[in-house]
Amino acid sequence: MGDVTRKPIIAGNWKMNLNHFEANLLVQKLAASLTGEQLEAVEAVVLPPFTDLRTVQTAIEGDKLAIVYGAQDISAHASGAYTGEISGAMLAKLGCTYVVIGHSERREYHNESDELINAKIKAAFTAGLTPIFCVGEGLDIREAGNQVTHVLAQVDAGLDGLKEDQIKQIVIAYEPVWAIGTGKTATPDDAQEVCGAIRARLVEKYGSDVAEAVRIQYGGSVKAANIASIMAQPDVDGALVGGASLDAEEFASIVRFPEHVAR
Ligand SMILES: O=C[C@H](O)COP(=O)(O)O
């Protein structure tokens, strides 16, 4: 795990799963499975579909749960005639802390470009939200050995024009596309190679003070059985979890990763 001053962040990206009734149940189960101490040690975040956000807000605020939540996407626009889009202000009003931006599924299925992702990151900051900015390479790029160059180009483009205090706040999620939902996890060394290169690029561009503050997550087939070895890497500060975040016990066990290490 990285620097002790960076609080580990385990975020569950539910993707297009769970209606608002199921969302409520999952949040309640999660809260019942984690102690205040465990939630103090690790920031636990849920990222439900838009339609669940109000329910999740009510569950978390009503019971004063130490679980944080956010959305899976944001419009680059502030308001207006953009049918089907959701603005940063709307998400902020629902109490969201985080918003996922540039997930590989949106890059692939919705043709999101680096420019659009950069605009969405800026829209998130304007609304007072913290982006979880996703980067990662496909299998062809990995096989050609170009993962670091590819990911650093995504990082440069996504962060273009941001201020240093915004960079310090952002969460970057490195998700090799070939490891998402496939059961193929990158090895801890693979994760460290790219997460370390991202931090080195941040040092080069913004100085070590800024770079050391940024939390970098790994994502791609993370589960309770592999989280500890991934979190043992010096530049990995958390995980963006897909499938395993839909099971309260499994996700809670991932959040409890410091105890796996101690065992
Ligand atoms: O956002 C989460 C990632 O896409 C990882 O998904 P996964 O854990 O199901 O592989």
The ligand as a Gaussian input file, in Angstrom:
#p B3LYP/6-31G(d) Opt

LIG

0 1
 O      -15.193000      -0.448000     -12.466000
 C      -14.849000      -1.600000     -12.198000
 C      -14.106000      -2.395000     -13.134000
 O      -14.538000      -2.242000     -14.433000
 C      -13.761000      -3.778000     -12.712000
 O      -14.816000      -4.669000     -12.912000
 P      -14.656000      -6.195000     -12.388000
 O      -14.218000      -6.085000     -10.957000
 O      -16.009000      -6.786000     -12.553000
 O      -13.588000      -6.817000     -13.228000

